[in-house]
Amino acid sequence: MTEILRGTRLGATSYENETHVELAPRQVIDYICPVGHVSSMMFSMEADVPALWECRCGAEALRRNGEKPEVKATKPARTHWDMLLERRTIDDLETLLAERLEVLHVTRTSATKAS
């Protein structure tokens, strides 16, 4: 066996043949995008076939003779402001702002006097 492998790139070539190999039953599913591209995909007969597939043009292709799945309601993304309001009230934020503005004012006044 070592004589066969000498001088070959391991992993690049398979020395197995497909004789006496029984493939799983398969089905071909067609998807059509809004532009009209048809994509044929092969799936196992036991696979859960998706209703949508991404077309080569980037659009969503719908399974031929399939129904478009319902769009699930999603929660809007939480912003930094939303998360801040979960931790602090508007009054707390106004107090913090006033304190920080005072610190900045004192720092700039000190820097101006020093120069």
RAGI-V400123 format. One line per field, one symbol per residue. ss: DSSP state (h for helix, s for strand, l for the rest). burial: b if it has 9 or more other ideal C-beta (glycine too) atoms within 8 Angstrom, else e. Layout:
ss=???
burial=???
This chain:
ss=lhhhhllllllllllllllllllllssssssslllllssssssslllllllssslllllssssllllllllllllllllhhhhhhhhllhhhhhhhhhhhhhhhhhhhhhhhhhl
burial=eeeeeeeeeeeeeeeeeeeeeeeeebbebbbbbeeebebebebeeeeeeebbbebeeebbbbbbeeeeeeeeeeeeeeeeeebbbeeeeeeebeebeeeeeeeeeeeeeeeeeee
